[in-house]
Amino acid sequence: MDALIARSRRQVAPGAVHVPDWLSAARQRELVAACRQWACGGSGCPQVG
């Protein structure tokens, strides 16, 4: 969906840039899952709750 008001990219921290609508929601979930797996050494982090 195209926004009524264009959203431009912006730097959120040195070396980190937010690019709106670059990845689909599904791709974002895949990326988060991959980062979590990497952060836990590939074995998966213990679930809380």
N, C-alpha and C positions, 0 to 999 in steps of 0.2 A: 504494500500500500504506500502510495506517495503521500508525504506529509503536506499539509496546506502551507506550512512555513518550512522552508528548507533548513535542515540542520547541518551545520558544517562541522568538520573535524576540529578538534582542539587538543592542545597539549594539557594533560592532567598532572603530569609530573615529568621531570627531566627524563627523556627517553621513552615516555609512555604517551601515546596519542589515542584518543577516543575517536573512532570512526563510526558514526551512527549507521545502522542498518547494513553493515558490511557482512555480518554472518547471520544466517537464519537462526531462529530459536533452537531448532534441532541441532545445528552445528555448534552452537554455544554450549548446549548440554554435553555434547560429545567432548568438547574441549575441556570443560570443567571436570568431567569424569577422568579424562587422560591426565590432567594436572593432579587430581587427587591420587590417582594410582602412582604417579611419579613421586609425589611427596611422601607416600607411605612405603616407598621401596619396592613397589610392584606387587606387594602381597595384600594390599588393601588396608585401610585404617579401621580400627575398631569402631563400631557404630555405637552411638550414645543414645539412650532412651529407648 
